[in-house]
Amino acid sequence: MNPRTPGMLLGLGAIAVCLGLRAGGALEGLELAVHDRLLRGAQGSLTDSAPVVLLALQEEDFGRYGYPISDALLAEALQGLVDAGAVAVGVDLYRDGPAGPGAEALAGWAALAEVVSAHPQIVTCELLASHERSGIAAPDFAPDHQVGFNNLLMDPGRVVRRGYLFAWDESGAAHSSLSLQLALRYLARERVGLGPALEDEAWVQLGSTVIPPLESDFGAYVDLDAGGYQFPLDYARSDDEIDTLGFGSLVERSFDPGRVEGRVVVVGTDSPSVKDDFNAPTSRDQAIKGFRIHAHLVDQLIRIGQGTAVPVGDWNGAVETAWVVGWGLAGIGLSLWMASLGWAVPAYAAGLMLLFGAYAALFANGVWVPVVAPAIAWVGAGGVAVGDRARREAREQRQLMSLFRRFSSHRVADTLWRQRDEFMEGGRPRPQRVTLTALLSDLKGYTAASEKMEPDQLMSWIGEYMDVMTRIIESHEGHVDDYVGDGIKANFGVPIPSPDEAAVATEARRAVTCALEMGEALERLNVQWSARGWPTGRQRVGLFTGEAVVGSIGSEARTKYTSVGDTINSAARLEGVGGTLDFDAEEHLQRILIGERTHALIGDAFEVEDQGLHALKGKAERLRIYRVWGFAPETEEEKTR
């Protein structure tokens, strides 16, 4: 199985979970919250003045004129609005009968009826019955064309995001909304009317703009009650952009008629004592009165009729699902495509920015698409795929580093990991032929010591020796390949192959320098061992530069990165050569023998003596051997630098 398959399957599972959450409505609240934030950000983009004015009854008006406002006083106010040139007046105050008992109340009722009947631009309101509450009738004197229902559509939290054009009562009779009635009166001056849409006779068209009815899966909604003919509110203006008149200024005729002339006036109350509070997506932290929402509805319908606004639409369910799945697949793809997991956070953050930018651009062009669901799919599917990749890479890194866990060079480790695709194959280092310098060393005196020392002392003695020598080898970027008794095998020029002859020469010099420092370290160890009463040791080292094959050997449970070939055998022969070069007959602490190519590569940096040609076991031809005595002495010029 492809190692990436589990991550891809996990990512697909995350996409499926995301689609399930969306279908179950779990993401609706988040989607609506983002939608509301977008509406708030879009406010203030209109440059023209609002065609709607509010006539607000305040708490002080009730204290001054009484509660409820008498029919006679209301009639006087309506007449004042008509006289000031209002194109339409909507009364968002229930009047299903006289405001009080007695002859005076009946006279006021008659006066109100007379004003309404005389001015068709006045629209009274009714409340259609619903599951939550019973209906409230319009004044019995108002003809049907001067009645509009003022029911508002509420989402959880009493948030109004949608408006009505029409609704049908229990008997099936159609009713027009208050906002539609007022907008049509304003638009009639511009010869703009309402009719069936050409593309679908069940839809309506206001002027040249089609207003499709909302469906139960509109936008972010899940199982929306789409009863009646609904359209989405845009709240393009803030509340401050809609002019407000005080009721008292109208009664006392102290207002400027120019604020009313040619506009629609919506009459309602701002009084806290009147329970007509709602929330708008643009002002969730502060309640808004119902008549103000009707003003927004009227304003939007007028803009739609004039062709300057289009109600936001959405994609069908299949396209929205593809949109969500597409972002999830993109998240999975990114997890596979990234060169390094270090880019995961900025890459996925950039993707989110792109998503929200696309969401805002589509919304600005009249299309409401899901954004939370694809964001979760993008991060969720990508995240689990990245997590699986991280787990897989961590395992591969552990496998890789287990072969080189003794490296102290971060450069080597980092390079190995960056080049793992070239270096690794099937979870193991790829076998390759490289040019390296092999170092083989032996501790003379080990065999005799092992026969005389106690086991714990022996292990401490050889363990201390191996630890010190290994540290020196690694400090010169050598790779300790193996330990055999008292012997150490190391390679210089692996696991990162030397790219050219200059690099091979550098590795050869490191190997010789390392061997000399091993001798110095052994001298210090001998002093310590003597102080403890332990045996001292001497050291043989063989160095040979040439081609070798490197790779891993072993079982699945235990592998080792090693080198094989004639170069390794030659280094071993140099380490153990005897005859005229027999180390046993000497008193020197260390013997370092190198091959001819190694000698050529190290230059004049060391004090070297030619030992002549020698026959080595397993070699058909005799090899020229050199002995390294130490570092080359500094010249007078070097001393003065």
QUICOR-V237045 format. One record per helix or strand of 3 or more residues. SS is the DSSP state (alpha for helix, beta for strand). FROM is the first residue (numbers start at 1). TO is the last residue. If there is no record, write none. Layout:
BEGIN
{{SS & FROM & TO} {SS & FROM & TO}}
END
This chain:
BEGIN
{{alpha & 5 & 23} {alpha & 28 & 42} {beta & 52 & 57} {alpha & 59 & 65} {alpha & 71 & 83} {beta & 88 & 91} {alpha & 103 & 118} {beta & 122 & 127} {alpha & 144 & 146} {beta & 147 & 149} {beta & 153 & 155} {beta & 159 & 168} {beta & 174 & 177} {alpha & 178 & 188} {beta & 194 & 196} {beta & 204 & 206} {beta & 209 & 211} {beta & 229 & 232} {alpha & 239 & 241} {beta & 243 & 246} {alpha & 247 & 251} {alpha & 257 & 259} {beta & 264 & 269} {beta & 277 & 280} {beta & 283 & 289} {alpha & 290 & 306} {alpha & 317 & 337} {alpha & 341 & 364} {alpha & 372 & 403} {alpha & 410 & 418} {alpha & 420 & 423} {beta & 432 & 444} {alpha & 446 & 452} {alpha & 455 & 475} {beta & 478 & 484} {beta & 487 & 492} {alpha & 501 & 532} {beta & 538 & 554} {beta & 559 & 564} {alpha & 566 & 576} {alpha & 579 & 581} {beta & 590 & 594} {alpha & 596 & 602} {beta & 606 & 614} {beta & 623 & 631} {alpha & 636 & 639}}
END
